[in-house]
Amino acid sequence: MLFRSFIVRFVPFLGLLVVYDSFRSIADDLNHYVNYLPMIRFDEFIGFGHLPTVVLQSLLWHGHLNWYDFYFYFLYTIHFLVPVIFGLILWKYRPKLYWPFVFSFVVLSFAAFITYIAFPAAPPWMAAQLGYITEPLHRISSDVWYAMGITNFSEVYGNLSPNEVAAVPSLHSAYPLLATMFMITAFGFKRVWWLLIYPISMWIGVVYLGEHYVFDVIAAIVYVLITYVATMRFYRWYNQPTRRLKRWIDRWLVKLHLSTSI
């Protein structure tokens, strides 16, 4: 019974994320114009003429890897896995928040996908390679891969990130924040406040590594706040007992559960 419940509730979540990831890879084929300068100008404005990425690298990057390089890049690579883990926790301990959690991630992901089509944006490392950034900027992720014995970094990265200009908003920055907000909603700020270390570390990391601008991170935060508020308001409206839509969906879920138990 527990396994069937898991299948009914969790497979749609994973399926929707897989569908999104497939769509993401074609976004750059729908709009070939790539934006380079808006993010640079914004970051230089808030950095008083200097890019925050360059400032962070001048403080933390000394030509060789340190422990925090692996820490930041580890968080960067598991950003798709953590929402699944948090989803399992909510499904187990706070089931009423599970479907709002899933719905919010789907909405956030596809809102980002639409933005990637309308506004393809190059990350800092690409802008530096093409000469849009003249200050020294190193792509630290390549050194991390080399340290792990992987020399064909560009090929591996191409498989992990099929759309290199899907940078605004930064979903690497958005997913940790949205997941943490739901965990705080589920268990209370006093119990899980320390989870905020996760999104904050991700924000610092993606800028330091040269994978995103501060502009991308701020855009991600705005997308998350809008998605979270809209989702919670929708579910408060939806859960009113007089809603015909709720009754219809509840009957459909019961039928689906019965069909899986046969």
Accessible surface in RSA format (square Angstrom, percent):
REM  Atomic radii and reference values for relative SASA: ProtOr
REM  Chains: A
REM  Algorithm: Lee & Richards
REM  Probe-radius: 1.40
REM  Slices: 20
REM RES _ NUM      All-atoms   Total-Side   Main-Chain    Non-polar    All polar
REM                ABS   REL    ABS   REL    ABS   REL    ABS   REL    ABS   REL
RES MET A   1   143.05  74.1 110.12  72.9  32.93  78.4 106.79  90.8  36.26  48.0
RES LEU A   2   118.39  65.9 111.13  79.5   7.26  18.3 113.91  80.0   4.48  12.0
RES PHE A   3   143.01  71.5 136.76  84.7   6.25  16.3 140.77  85.3   2.24   6.4
RES ARG A   4    89.24  37.5  87.86  44.8   1.38   3.3  15.78  21.6  73.46  44.5
RES SER A   5    29.11  24.6  27.36  36.5   1.75   4.0  14.21  30.3  14.90  20.9
RES PHE A   6    54.58  27.3  54.58  33.8   0.00   0.0  54.58  33.1   0.00   0.0
RES ILE A   7    63.39  36.1  61.44  45.8   1.95   4.7  61.44  44.2   1.95   5.3
RES VAL A   8    19.22  12.6  12.93  11.7   6.29  15.1  17.36  15.1   1.86   5.0
RES ARG A   9    69.69  29.3  69.69  35.5   0.00   0.0   4.25   5.8  65.44  39.7
RES PHE A  10     2.66   1.3   2.66   1.6   0.00   0.0   2.66   1.6   0.00   0.0
RES VAL A  11    72.10  47.4  71.94  65.1   0.16   0.4  71.99  62.6   0.11   0.3
RES PRO A  12    54.72  39.9  44.97  41.0   9.75  35.4  54.51  45.0   0.21   1.3
RES PHE A  13     0.00   0.0   0.00   0.0   0.00   0.0   0.00   0.0   0.00   0.0
RES LEU A  14    67.98  37.9  67.35  48.2   0.63   1.6  67.73  47.6   0.25   0.7
RES GLY A  15    32.09  39.6   0.00   N/A  32.09  39.6  31.29  85.9   0.80   1.8
RES LEU A  16    71.03  39.6  69.45  49.7   1.58   4.0  69.69  48.9   1.34   3.6
RES LEU A  17     8.97   5.0   8.56   6.1   0.41   1.0   8.84   6.2   0.12   0.3
RES VAL A  18    99.13  65.2  96.54  87.4   2.60   6.3  98.92  86.0   0.21   0.6
RES VAL A  19    65.34  43.0  63.27  57.3   2.07   5.0  65.34  56.8   0.00   0.0
RES TYR A  20     2.93   1.4   2.93   1.7   0.00   0.0   2.75   2.1   0.18   0.2
RES ASP A  21    47.95  33.6  46.72  46.5   1.23   2.9   6.82  16.1  41.13  41.0
RES SER A  22    62.60  52.9  51.58  68.8  11.02  25.4  34.92  74.4  27.68  38.8
RES PHE A  23    85.28  42.7  85.28  52.8   0.00   0.0  85.28  51.7   0.00   0.0
RES ARG A  24    28.58  12.0  28.58  14.6   0.00   0.0   1.58   2.2  27.00  16.4
RES SER A  25    38.00  32.1  28.67  38.3   9.34  21.5  15.09  32.1  22.91  32.1
RES ILE A  26    77.66  44.2  77.66  57.9   0.00   0.0  77.66  55.9   0.00   0.0
RES ALA A  27     0.00   0.0   0.00   0.0   0.00   0.0   0.00   0.0   0.00   0.0
RES ASP A  28    40.89  28.6  36.67  36.5   4.22  10.0   8.34  19.6  32.55  32.5
RES ASP A  29    88.69  62.1  74.09  73.7  14.60  34.5  22.50  53.0  66.19  66.0
RES LEU A  30   106.80  59.5  73.40  52.5  33.39  83.9  77.04  54.1  29.76  80.1
RES ASN A  31    42.50  29.3  37.14  35.9   5.36  12.9  10.53  25.3  31.97  30.9
RES HIS A  32   146.03  79.8 121.24  84.3  24.79  63.4  88.56  91.3  57.47  66.9
RES TYR A  33   154.59  72.2 146.10  83.1   8.49  22.1 108.19  81.3  46.40  57.2
RES VAL A  34    34.82  22.9  25.02  22.7   9.80  23.6  25.02  21.7   9.80  26.6
RES ASN A  35    17.73  12.2  16.64  16.1   1.09   2.6   1.09   2.6  16.64  16.1
RES TYR A  36    37.08  17.3  33.80  19.2   3.28   8.5  18.06  13.6  19.02  23.4
RES LEU A  37    68.96  38.4  68.23  48.8   0.73   1.8  68.23  47.9   0.73   2.0
RES PRO A  38    54.58  39.8  44.98  41.0   9.60  34.9  50.51  41.7   4.08  25.3
RES MET A  39     0.24   0.1   0.24   0.2   0.00   0.0   0.24   0.2   0.00   0.0
RES ILE A  40     8.27   4.7   8.27   6.2   0.00   0.0   8.27   6.0   0.00   0.0
RES ARG A  41   152.73  64.1 145.96  74.4   6.76  16.1  53.71  73.4  99.02  60.0
RES PHE A  42    65.75  32.9  59.69  37.0   6.06  15.8  65.04  39.4   0.71   2.0
RES ASP A  43     0.46   0.3   0.46   0.5   0.00   0.0   0.00   0.0   0.46   0.5
RES GLU A  44    60.12  34.5  59.18  44.8   0.94   2.2   9.31  18.0  50.82  41.5
RES PHE A  45   160.57  80.3 143.96  89.2  16.61  43.2 152.62  92.5   7.95  22.8
RES ILE A  46    65.30  37.2  42.60  31.7  22.70  54.7  48.73  35.1  16.57  45.0
RES GLY A  47    19.83  24.5   0.00   N/A  19.83  24.5  12.19  33.5   7.64  17.1
RES PHE A  48   186.18  93.1 159.08  98.5  27.09  70.5 169.40 102.7  16.78  48.0
RES GLY A  49    49.83  61.5   0.00   N/A  49.83  61.5  29.43  80.8  20.41  45.7
RES HIS A  50    98.59  53.9  98.59  68.5   0.00   0.0  61.98  63.9  36.61  42.6
RES LEU A  51     2.03   1.1   2.03   1.4   0.00   0.0   2.03   1.4   0.00   0.0
RES PRO A  52    23.47  17.1  20.28  18.5   3.19  11.6  23.47  19.4   0.00   0.0
RES THR A  53     1.46   1.0   1.33   1.4   0.12   0.3   0.97   1.3   0.49   0.7
RES VAL A  54    19.09  12.6  18.40  16.7   0.69   1.7  18.40  16.0   0.69   1.9
RES VAL A  55    64.33  42.3  62.59  56.7   1.74   4.2  64.33  55.9   0.00   0.0
RES LEU A  56    42.87  23.9  42.87  30.7   0.00   0.0  42.87  30.1   0.00   0.0
RES GLN A  57     9.94   5.6   8.35   6.1   1.59   3.8   6.10  13.0   3.84   2.9
RES SER A  58    79.15  66.9  45.88  61.2  33.27  76.6  47.66 101.5  31.49  44.1
RES LEU A  59   116.77  65.0 100.63  72.0  16.15  40.6 102.76  72.2  14.01  37.7
RES LEU A  60    51.29  28.6  51.29  36.7   0.00   0.0  51.29  36.0   0.00   0.0
RES TRP A  61    37.66  15.1  26.50  12.8  11.16  26.2  17.94   9.6  19.72  32.0
RES HIS A  62   112.93  61.7  83.68  58.2  29.24  74.8  61.40  63.3  51.52  60.0
RES GLY A  63    58.29  71.9   0.00   N/A  58.29  71.9  27.97  76.7  30.32  67.9
RES HIS A  64   106.06  58.0 100.86  70.1   5.20  13.3  79.26  81.7  26.80  31.2
RES LEU A  65    43.54  24.2  20.93  15.0  22.60  56.8  20.93  14.7  22.60  60.8
RES ASN A  66    37.81  26.1  31.49  30.4   6.31  15.2   7.36  17.7  30.45  29.4
RES TRP A  67   188.89  75.8 173.79  84.1  15.09  35.4 158.13  84.3  30.76  49.9
RES TYR A  68    35.12  16.4  35.12  20.0   0.00   0.0  30.13  22.6   4.99   6.1
RES ASP A  69     0.00   0.0   0.00   0.0   0.00   0.0   0.00   0.0   0.00   0.0
RES PHE A  70    85.45  42.7  82.03  50.8   3.42   8.9  82.90  50.3   2.55   7.3
RES TYR A  71    79.93  37.3  72.89  41.5   7.03  18.3  68.56  51.5  11.37  14.0
RES PHE A  72    21.08  10.5  18.94  11.7   2.14   5.6  19.29  11.7   1.79   5.1
RES TYR A  73     6.26   2.9   6.26   3.6   0.00   0.0   4.38   3.3   1.89   2.3
RES PHE A  74   121.72  60.9 116.76  72.3   4.97  12.9 121.00  73.4   0.73   2.1
RES LEU A  75    16.31   9.1  16.31  11.7   0.00   0.0  16.31  11.5   0.00   0.0
RES TYR A  76    17.29   8.1  16.39   9.3   0.90   2.3   9.18   6.9   8.11  10.0
RES THR A  77    64.49  45.9  33.03  33.5  31.46  75.0  31.03  41.7  33.46  50.6
RES ILE A  78    36.21  20.6  34.13  25.4   2.09   5.0  36.21  26.1   0.00   0.0
RES HIS A  79    16.80   9.2  16.80  11.7   0.00   0.0   9.95  10.3   6.85   8.0
RES PHE A  80    57.90  29.0  55.64  34.5   2.26   5.9  55.74  33.8   2.17   6.2
RES LEU A  81    96.62  53.8  93.27  66.7   3.35   8.4  96.12  67.5   0.50   1.3
RES VAL A  82    14.40   9.5  14.40  13.0   0.00   0.0  14.40  12.5   0.00   0.0
RES PRO A  83     1.43   1.0   1.43   1.3   0.00   0.0   1.43   1.2   0.00   0.0
RES VAL A  84    24.80  16.3  24.80  22.5   0.00   0.0  24.80  21.5   0.00   0.0
RES ILE A  85    76.97  43.8  76.92  57.3   0.04   0.1  76.92  55.4   0.04   0.1
RES PHE A  86    20.20  10.1  20.20  12.5   0.00   0.0  20.20  12.2   0.00   0.0
RES GLY A  87     0.00   0.0   0.00   N/A   0.00   0.0   0.00   0.0   0.00   0.0
RES LEU A  88    66.04  36.8  64.22  45.9   1.82   4.6  64.51  45.3   1.53   4.1
RES ILE A  89    54.20  30.8  52.34  39.0   1.86   4.5  54.20  39.0   0.00   0.0
RES LEU A  90     0.13   0.1   0.13   0.1   0.00   0.0   0.13   0.1   0.00   0.0
RES TRP A  91    37.05  14.9  29.46  14.3   7.58  17.8  24.91  13.3  12.13  19.7
RES LYS A  92   120.50  58.8  98.27  60.3  22.23  52.9  57.74  52.0  62.77  66.9
RES TYR A  93   130.95  61.1 115.37  65.6  15.58  40.5  77.47  58.2  53.48  65.9
RES ARG A  94    83.85  35.2  81.36  41.5   2.50   6.0  28.51  39.0  55.35  33.5
RES PRO A  95    64.87  47.3  60.51  55.2   4.37  15.9  60.81  50.2   4.06  25.3
RES LYS A  96   192.34  93.8 169.75 104.2  22.58  53.8 120.56 108.5  71.78  76.5
RES LEU A  97    26.13  14.6  26.13  18.7   0.00   0.0  26.13  18.4   0.00   0.0
RES TYR A  98     0.00   0.0   0.00   0.0   0.00   0.0   0.00   0.0   0.00   0.0
RES TRP A  99    70.52  28.3  70.36  34.1   0.16   0.4  66.34  35.4   4.17   6.8
RES PRO A 100     5.61   4.1   5.61   5.1   0.00   0.0   5.61   4.6   0.00   0.0
RES PHE A 101     0.00   0.0   0.00   0.0   0.00   0.0   0.00   0.0   0.00   0.0
RES VAL A 102     3.81   2.5   3.81   3.4   0.00   0.0   3.81   3.3   0.00   0.0
RES PHE A 103    81.80  40.9  78.68  48.7   3.12   8.1  81.71  49.5   0.08   0.2
RES SER A 104     0.00   0.0   0.00   0.0   0.00   0.0   0.00   0.0   0.00   0.0
RES PHE A 105     0.26   0.1   0.26   0.2   0.00   0.0   0.26   0.2   0.00   0.0
RES VAL A 106    25.84  17.0  25.09  22.7   0.75   1.8  25.84  22.5   0.00   0.0
RES VAL A 107    57.40  37.8  52.21  47.3   5.19  12.5  56.24  48.9   1.16   3.1
RES LEU A 108     0.00   0.0   0.00   0.0   0.00   0.0   0.00   0.0   0.00   0.0
RES SER A 109     0.36   0.3   0.36   0.5   0.00   0.0   0.36   0.8   0.00   0.0
RES PHE A 110    50.15  25.1  50.14  31.1   0.01   0.0  50.15  30.4   0.00   0.0
RES ALA A 111    34.52  31.7  27.10  41.8   7.42  16.9  31.31  44.1   3.21   8.5
RES ALA A 112     0.00   0.0   0.00   0.0   0.00   0.0   0.00   0.0   0.00   0.0
RES PHE A 113    22.48  11.2  22.48  13.9   0.00   0.0  22.48  13.6   0.00   0.0
RES ILE A 114   114.07  64.9 113.85  84.8   0.22   0.5 113.85  82.0   0.22   0.6
RES THR A 115    23.43  16.7  20.34  20.6   3.09   7.4  16.86  22.6   6.57   9.9
RES TYR A 116     4.80   2.2   3.62   2.1   1.18   3.1   0.44   0.3   4.36   5.4
RES ILE A 117    45.79  26.1  45.37  33.8   0.42   1.0  45.37  32.7   0.42   1.1
RES ALA A 118    75.94  69.8  47.40  73.2  28.54  64.9  55.31  77.9  20.64  54.7
RES PHE A 119    54.74  27.4  54.50  33.8   0.24   0.6  54.50  33.0   0.24   0.7
RES PRO A 120     0.74   0.5   0.74   0.7   0.00   0.0   0.74   0.6   0.00   0.0
RES ALA A 121     0.02   0.0   0.00   0.0   0.02   0.1   0.00   0.0   0.02   0.1
RES ALA A 122     0.17   0.2   0.00   0.0   0.17   0.4   0.00   0.0   0.17   0.4
RES PRO A 123     5.56   4.1   5.56   5.1   0.00   0.0   5.56   4.6   0.00   0.0
RES PRO A 124     0.15   0.1   0.15   0.1   0.00   0.0   0.15   0.1   0.00   0.0
RES TRP A 125    12.62   5.1  11.01   5.3   1.61   3.8  11.73   6.3   0.89   1.4
RES MET A 126    24.53  12.7  24.53  16.2   0.00   0.0  18.52  15.7   6.01   8.0
RES ALA A 127     0.09   0.1   0.09   0.1   0.00   0.0   0.09   0.1   0.00   0.0
RES ALA A 128    24.65  22.7  10.03  15.5  14.62  33.3  10.33  14.5  14.32  37.9
RES GLN A 129   126.60  70.8  88.17  64.4  38.43  91.5  41.66  88.7  84.94  64.4
RES LEU A 130   105.34  58.7  75.55  54.0  29.79  74.9  80.88  56.8  24.46  65.8
RES GLY A 131    49.14  60.6   0.00   N/A  49.14  60.6  30.96  85.0  18.18  40.7
RES TYR A 132    95.12  44.4  72.70  41.4  22.41  58.3  40.43  30.4  54.69  67.4
RES ILE A 133    11.89   6.8   1.91   1.4   9.98  24.0   5.07   3.7   6.82  18.5
RES THR A 134   129.45  92.1  92.96  94.2  36.48  87.0  72.21  97.0  57.24  86.5
RES GLU A 135    50.88  29.2  44.19  33.4   6.69  15.9  30.67  59.3  20.21  16.5
RES PRO A 136   116.76  85.1 100.56  91.7  16.20  58.9 112.47  92.9   4.29  26.7
RES LEU A 137    28.81  16.0   0.54   0.4  28.28  71.1   1.56   1.1  27.25  73.3
RES HIS A 138    67.89  37.1  64.72  45.0   3.16   8.1  46.69  48.1  21.20  24.7
RES ARG A 139    32.59  13.7  27.45  14.0   5.15  12.3  14.58  19.9  18.02  10.9
RES ILE A 140     0.00   0.0   0.00   0.0   0.00   0.0   0.00   0.0   0.00   0.0
RES SER A 141     0.00   0.0   0.00   0.0   0.00   0.0   0.00   0.0   0.00   0.0
RES SER A 142    20.46  17.3  20.46  27.3   0.00   0.0  10.52  22.4   9.94  13.9
RES ASP A 143    39.41  27.6  36.44  36.3   2.97   7.0   4.17   9.8  35.24  35.1
RES VAL A 144     3.63   2.4   3.63   3.3   0.00   0.0   3.63   3.2   0.00   0.0
RES TRP A 145    24.37   9.8  24.37  11.8   0.00   0.0  24.32  13.0   0.04   0.1
RES TYR A 146   118.55  55.3 102.85  58.5  15.69  40.8  67.23  50.5  51.31  63.3
RES ALA A 147    61.45  56.5  16.95  26.2  44.49 101.2  29.49  41.5  31.96  84.7
RES MET A 148   103.60  53.7  69.42  45.9  34.18  81.4  42.31  36.0  61.29  81.2
RES GLY A 149    61.62  76.0   0.00   N/A  61.62  76.0  33.39  91.6  28.23  63.2
RES ILE A 150    49.92  28.4  46.95  35.0   2.97   7.2  49.92  36.0   0.00   0.0
RES THR A 151   106.14  75.5  92.19  93.5  13.96  33.3  62.10  83.4  44.04  66.6
RES ASN A 152    72.50  50.0  64.06  61.9   8.44  20.3  34.03  81.9  38.47  37.2
RES PHE A 153    13.92   7.0  12.55   7.8   1.37   3.6  12.55   7.6   1.37   3.9
RES SER A 154    90.90  76.8  77.77 103.8  13.13  30.2  50.17 106.8  40.73  57.1
RES GLU A 155   110.63  63.5  99.34  75.2  11.29  26.9  40.21  77.8  70.43  57.5
RES VAL A 156    33.74  22.2  33.07  29.9   0.68   1.6  33.71  29.3   0.03   0.1
RES TYR A 157    13.09   6.1  13.09   7.4   0.00   0.0   5.13   3.9   7.96   9.8
RES GLY A 158    30.82  38.0   0.00   N/A  30.82  38.0  23.46  64.4   7.36  16.5
RES ASN A 159   118.01  81.4  91.07  88.0  26.94  64.9  28.92  69.6  89.09  86.1
RES LEU A 160    99.85  55.6  81.35  58.2  18.49  46.5  83.85  58.9  15.99  43.0
RES SER A 161    20.22  17.1  19.60  26.2   0.61   1.4   9.70  20.6  10.52  14.7
RES PRO A 162    51.72  37.7  27.91  25.4  23.81  86.6  31.66  26.1  20.06 124.7
RES ASN A 163     3.48   2.4   0.71   0.7   2.77   6.7   0.00   0.0   3.48   3.4
RES GLU A 164    66.70  38.3  57.58  43.6   9.12  21.7  16.00  30.9  50.70  41.4
RES VAL A 165    14.87   9.8  14.43  13.1   0.44   1.1  14.43  12.5   0.44   1.2
RES ALA A 166    18.69  17.2   1.65   2.6  17.04  38.8   2.01   2.8  16.68  44.2
RES ALA A 167     3.20   2.9   2.69   4.2   0.50   1.1   3.02   4.3   0.17   0.5
RES VAL A 168     9.20   6.1   9.00   8.2   0.19   0.5   9.00   7.8   0.19   0.5
RES PRO A 169     0.00   0.0   0.00   0.0   0.00   0.0   0.00   0.0   0.00   0.0
RES SER A 170     0.15   0.1   0.00   0.0   0.15   0.3   0.15   0.3   0.00   0.0
RES LEU A 171    12.09   6.7   9.64   6.9   2.46   6.2   9.64   6.8   2.46   6.6
RES HIS A 172    26.02  14.2  26.02  18.1   0.00   0.0  16.75  17.3   9.27  10.8
RES SER A 173     0.13   0.1   0.00   0.0   0.13   0.3   0.00   0.0   0.13   0.2
RES ALA A 174     0.14   0.1   0.00   0.0   0.14   0.3   0.14   0.2   0.00   0.0
RES TYR A 175     1.50   0.7   1.50   0.9   0.00   0.0   1.50   1.1   0.00   0.0
RES PRO A 176     0.87   0.6   0.00   0.0   0.87   3.2   0.82   0.7   0.05   0.3
RES LEU A 177    16.48   9.2  16.48  11.8   0.00   0.0  16.48  11.6   0.00   0.0
RES LEU A 178     0.00   0.0   0.00   0.0   0.00   0.0   0.00   0.0   0.00   0.0
RES ALA A 179     0.18   0.2   0.11   0.2   0.07   0.2   0.11   0.2   0.07   0.2
RES THR A 180     0.15   0.1   0.15   0.2   0.00   0.0   0.00   0.0   0.15   0.2
RES MET A 181    34.43  17.8  31.79  21.0   2.65   6.3  31.97  27.2   2.47   3.3
RES PHE A 182     0.00   0.0   0.00   0.0   0.00   0.0   0.00   0.0   0.00   0.0
RES MET A 183    10.50   5.4  10.50   7.0   0.00   0.0  10.50   8.9   0.00   0.0
RES ILE A 184    36.81  20.9  34.48  25.7   2.33   5.6  34.48  24.8   2.33   6.3
RES THR A 185    58.56  41.7  28.90  29.3  29.66  70.7  31.74  42.6  26.82  40.5
RES ALA A 186    12.00  11.0   0.00   0.0  12.00  27.3   1.02   1.4  10.98  29.1
RES PHE A 187    31.75  15.9  22.47  13.9   9.29  24.2  25.94  15.7   5.82  16.7
RES GLY A 188    31.49  38.8   0.00   N/A  31.49  38.8  29.96  82.2   1.53   3.4
RES PHE A 189   115.89  58.0 109.51  67.8   6.38  16.6 109.51  66.4   6.38  18.3
RES LYS A 190   186.66  91.1 166.99 102.5  19.67  46.8 112.55 101.3  74.11  78.9
RES ARG A 191   160.31  67.3 140.86  71.8  19.44  46.3  53.71  73.4 106.60  64.6
RES VAL A 192    14.95   9.8  14.95  13.5   0.00   0.0  14.95  13.0   0.00   0.0
RES TRP A 193   134.83  54.1 134.48  65.1   0.34   0.8 112.40  59.9  22.43  36.4
RES TRP A 194   127.80  51.3 126.63  61.3   1.16   2.7 116.21  62.0  11.59  18.8
RES LEU A 195    21.00  11.7  19.72  14.1   1.28   3.2  21.00  14.7   0.00   0.0
RES LEU A 196    54.10  30.1  54.10  38.7   0.00   0.0  54.10  38.0   0.00   0.0
RES ILE A 197   100.98  57.5  98.47  73.4   2.51   6.0 100.71  72.5   0.27   0.7
RES TYR A 198    25.40  11.9  21.46  12.2   3.94  10.2  24.18  18.2   1.22   1.5
RES PRO A 199     0.28   0.2   0.28   0.3   0.00   0.0   0.28   0.2   0.00   0.0
RES ILE A 200    84.14  47.9  84.14  62.7   0.00   0.0  84.14  60.6   0.00   0.0
RES SER A 201    11.40   9.6   9.70  12.9   1.70   3.9   1.69   3.6   9.72  13.6
RES MET A 202     2.16   1.1   1.13   0.7   1.03   2.5   1.03   0.9   1.13   1.5
RES TRP A 203    55.22  22.2  53.94  26.1   1.28   3.0  54.24  28.9   0.97   1.6
RES ILE A 204    75.40  42.9  71.60  53.3   3.81   9.2  75.39  54.3   0.02   0.0
RES GLY A 205     1.48   1.8   0.00   N/A   1.48   1.8   1.48   4.0   0.00   0.0
RES VAL A 206     0.74   0.5   0.49   0.4   0.25   0.6   0.49   0.4   0.25   0.7
RES VAL A 207     7.40   4.9   7.40   6.7   0.00   0.0   7.40   6.4   0.00   0.0
RES TYR A 208     0.00   0.0   0.00   0.0   0.00   0.0   0.00   0.0   0.00   0.0
RES LEU A 209     0.29   0.2   0.29   0.2   0.00   0.0   0.29   0.2   0.00   0.0
RES GLY A 210     0.00   0.0   0.00   N/A   0.00   0.0   0.00   0.0   0.00   0.0
RES GLU A 211     3.60   2.1   1.04   0.8   2.56   6.1   0.06   0.1   3.54   2.9
RES HIS A 212     9.54   5.2   9.54   6.6   0.00   0.0   4.95   5.1   4.59   5.3
RES TYR A 213     1.00   0.5   1.00   0.6   0.00   0.0   0.95   0.7   0.05   0.1
RES VAL A 214    30.66  20.2  30.66  27.8   0.00   0.0  30.66  26.6   0.00   0.0
RES PHE A 215    54.22  27.1  53.26  33.0   0.96   2.5  53.32  32.3   0.90   2.6
RES ASP A 216     0.46   0.3   0.46   0.5   0.00   0.0   0.00   0.0   0.46   0.5
RES VAL A 217     9.58   6.3   9.58   8.7   0.00   0.0   9.58   8.3   0.00   0.0
RES ILE A 218    72.38  41.2  72.38  53.9   0.00   0.0  72.38  52.1   0.00   0.0
RES ALA A 219    16.89  15.5  10.45  16.1   6.44  14.7  16.56  23.3   0.33   0.9
RES ALA A 220     0.00   0.0   0.00   0.0   0.00   0.0   0.00   0.0   0.00   0.0
RES ILE A 221    44.54  25.3  44.44  33.1   0.10   0.2  44.54  32.1   0.00   0.0
RES VAL A 222    70.60  46.5  69.94  63.3   0.67   1.6  70.60  61.3   0.00   0.0
RES TYR A 223    57.74  27.0  55.04  31.3   2.70   7.0  37.25  28.0  20.49  25.3
RES VAL A 224     0.00   0.0   0.00   0.0   0.00   0.0   0.00   0.0   0.00   0.0
RES LEU A 225    84.26  46.9  83.86  60.0   0.40   1.0  84.18  59.1   0.07   0.2
RES ILE A 226   114.30  65.0 109.02  81.2   5.27  12.7 113.57  81.8   0.73   2.0
RES THR A 227     8.05   5.7   5.54   5.6   2.52   6.0   2.53   3.4   5.52   8.3
RES TYR A 228    38.18  17.8  38.18  21.7   0.00   0.0  24.68  18.5  13.51  16.7
RES VAL A 229    68.30  44.9  66.12  59.9   2.17   5.2  68.30  59.3   0.00   0.0
RES ALA A 230    57.29  52.7  46.10  71.1  11.19  25.5  52.69  74.2   4.60  12.2
RES THR A 231     2.18   1.6   1.54   1.6   0.65   1.5   0.65   0.9   1.54   2.3
RES MET A 232    29.45  15.2  29.17  19.3   0.28   0.7  29.17  24.8   0.28   0.4
RES ARG A 233   156.06  65.5 150.09  76.5   5.97  14.2  39.81  54.4 116.25  70.5
RES PHE A 234    76.18  38.1  69.38  43.0   6.79  17.7  75.52  45.8   0.65   1.9
RES TYR A 235    34.94  16.3  34.75  19.8   0.19   0.5  17.77  13.4  17.17  21.2
RES ARG A 236   149.52  62.8 138.18  70.4  11.34  27.0  75.53 103.2  73.99  44.8
RES TRP A 237    98.00  39.3  95.94  46.4   2.06   4.8  85.28  45.5  12.72  20.6
RES TYR A 238    20.64   9.6  20.64  11.7   0.00   0.0  15.91  12.0   4.73   5.8
RES ASN A 239    77.27  53.3  63.24  61.1  14.04  33.8  23.14  55.7  54.13  52.3
RES GLN A 240    79.35  44.4  76.39  55.8   2.96   7.0  25.05  53.3  54.30  41.2
RES PRO A 241   111.23  81.1  96.91  88.3  14.32  52.1 100.01  82.6  11.22  69.7
RES THR A 242   106.36  75.6  87.24  88.4  19.12  45.6  76.62 102.9  29.75  45.0
RES ARG A 243    69.01  29.0  67.30  34.3   1.71   4.1   8.47  11.6  60.54  36.7
RES ARG A 244   188.14  79.0 183.02  93.3   5.12  12.2  65.75  89.9 122.40  74.2
RES LEU A 245    76.78  42.8  69.21  49.5   7.57  19.0  73.84  51.9   2.94   7.9
RES LYS A 246    49.54  24.2  49.54  30.4   0.00   0.0  26.33  23.7  23.21  24.7
RES ARG A 247   107.84  45.3 104.71  53.4   3.12   7.4  50.78  69.4  57.06  34.6
RES TRP A 248   143.73  57.7 142.94  69.2   0.80   1.9 112.64  60.1  31.09  50.4
RES ILE A 249    49.61  28.2  49.59  36.9   0.02   0.1  49.61  35.7   0.00   0.0
RES ASP A 250    52.92  37.1  50.93  50.7   2.00   4.7  25.48  60.0  27.45  27.4
RES ARG A 251   129.67  54.4 126.64  64.6   3.03   7.2  62.51  85.4  67.17  40.7
RES TRP A 252   127.23  51.1 124.80  60.4   2.43   5.7  97.64  52.1  29.59  48.0
RES LEU A 253    55.65  31.0  53.19  38.1   2.45   6.2  53.64  37.7   2.01   5.4
RES VAL A 254    87.57  57.6  84.44  76.4   3.14   7.6  87.45  76.0   0.12   0.3
RES LYS A 255   140.95  68.8 135.98  83.4   4.97  11.8  80.89  72.8  60.06  64.0
RES LEU A 256    59.34  33.0  54.78  39.2   4.56  11.5  58.91  41.4   0.43   1.2
RES HIS A 257    60.69  33.2  60.69  42.2   0.00   0.0  40.02  41.2  20.66  24.0
RES LEU A 258   103.20  57.5 102.84  73.6   0.36   0.9 102.84  72.2   0.36   1.0
RES SER A 259    62.89  53.1  46.36  61.9  16.52  38.1  41.44  88.2  21.45  30.0
RES THR A 260    51.44  36.6  30.67  31.1  20.77  49.5  38.13  51.2  13.31  20.1
RES SER A 261    41.84  35.4  22.24  29.7  19.60  45.1  12.90  27.5  28.94  40.5
RES ILE A 262   182.78 104.0 122.92  91.6  59.85 144.3 150.16 108.1  32.62  88.5
END  Absolute sums over single chains surface
CHAIN  1 A    13664.3      11849.4       1814.9       9806.8       3857.5
END  Absolute sums over all chains
TOTAL         13664.3      11849.4       1814.9       9806.8       3857.5
